[in-house]
Amino acid sequence: QVQLVESGGGLVQAGGSLRLSCAASGRTFSRYSMGWFRQAPGKEREFVAAIRWSGGSTLYADSVKGRFTIPRDNAKNTVYLQMNSLKPEDTAVYYCAAATLKWTMLPAEYDYWGQGTQVTVSS
């Protein structure tokens, strides 16, 4: 079992930055690919970014490419989502998720989910 706890959400003006953190329990954090997803009101949950369990590869949604990064620190069992140049359309609840030795953008392939953290970008 892995428990994920997100933090770092909040209200920011357009053009600003936020860094989300996702702390994972357990000793085998390095076995999990980690992903960030988001869900805006009335919309389906969508993929944002993912990093492979080895930390060597990353994937980004086209909508965030060049603005967001997803570093991870296996020593701290933590993955981050650094969000720069935020736009009002980035407003959503952001979730981190863990996939056991899988490399995927599909929410259904992720085994564990955090509770989510709200990000609101004002215009």
C-alpha positions in Angstrom: 0.0 0.0 0.0 1.1 3.5 -0.8 -0.5 6.6 0.7 -0.1 9.9 -1.2 -0.6 13.4 0.3 -0.6 16.5 -1.9 0.2 20.0 -0.7 1.0 23.4 -2.1 -2.2 24.4 -3.8 -3.7 27.8 -3.5 -4.8 31.0 -5.3 -2.4 32.7 -7.7 -2.6 35.3 -10.3 -2.2 34.5 -14.0 1.5 34.4 -14.9 2.5 33.3 -11.4 4.0 30.1 -10.1 3.1 27.3 -7.7 4.9 24.2 -6.6 2.8 21.2 -5.6 4.3 18.4 -3.5 3.2 14.8 -3.2 4.6 12.9 -0.3 4.4 9.1 -0.5 4.5 6.6 2.4 6.3 3.3 2.1 9.8 2.1 1.4 9.5 1.3 -2.3 8.8 4.7 -3.8 11.4 4.1 -6.5 9.2 1.3 -7.9 6.4 3.7 -8.9 6.0 6.0 -11.8 4.4 9.1 -10.5 1.8 11.2 -12.3 -0.1 14.4 -11.8 -3.6 14.8 -13.1 -6.2 17.5 -12.8 -9.9 17.9 -12.8 -11.8 21.1 -13.4 -15.5 21.4 -12.5 -17.7 19.6 -15.0 -14.7 18.1 -16.8 -13.1 14.7 -16.9 -9.8 14.1 -15.1 -6.9 14.8 -17.4 -3.3 13.9 -17.5 -0.8 16.6 -16.7 2.6 15.1 -16.3 4.4 11.8 -15.3 7.9 10.7 -14.4 9.2 7.2 -14.7 10.1 5.2 -11.6 13.8 5.6 -12.4 13.4 9.3 -12.9 14.9 9.2 -16.3 11.9 10.0 -18.4 9.1 12.5 -18.3 5.8 13.1 -20.1 3.8 16.2 -20.3 0.4 17.1 -21.7 0.7 19.5 -24.6 -1.2 22.2 -22.6 1.5 22.4 -20.0 4.6 21.6 -21.9 7.3 24.2 -21.4 5.5 25.6 -18.3 5.3 22.7 -15.9 8.0 20.3 -14.7 7.8 17.1 -12.6 10.9 16.5 -10.6 11.1 13.7 -8.0 13.3 13.1 -5.0 13.3 9.4 -4.2 15.3 10.0 -1.0 12.4 12.1 0.3 9.7 9.9 -1.3 8.3 13.0 -2.9 7.3 14.2 -6.3 6.7 17.8 -7.2 4.8 19.7 -9.9 6.5 23.0 -10.6 4.0 25.2 -12.4 5.1 28.4 -14.0 3.3 30.9 -16.2 0.0 29.8 -14.8 -3.2 30.5 -16.8 -6.8 30.7 -15.6 -7.5 27.4 -17.6 -5.0 25.7 -15.2 -7.6 26.1 -12.4 -8.5 22.6 -11.2 -8.1 20.1 -8.4 -4.7 18.5 -8.9 -4.1 14.9 -7.9 -0.9 12.9 -7.7 -0.9 9.2 -8.5 1.4 6.2 -8.4 1.6 3.4 -11.0 3.6 0.3 -10.1 6.4 -0.2 -12.6 4.1 1.1 -15.4 4.8 4.0 -17.7 1.5 5.5 -18.7 -0.7 8.6 -19.1 -3.9 6.7 -18.5 -5.6 7.3 -15.1 -7.0 3.8 -15.0 -3.4 2.4 -15.0 -2.5 4.2 -11.7 -2.8 2.2 -8.6 -2.9 4.8 -5.8 -4.2 8.4 -5.6 -3.9 11.3 -3.3 -6.9 13.3 -2.1 -6.2 16.3 -4.4 -5.3 19.9 -3.8 -7.1 22.9 -5.3 -5.2 25.3 -7.6 -7.0 28.5 -8.6 -5.6 30.9 -11.1 -7.2 34.3 -11.3 -7.1 36.5 -14.4 
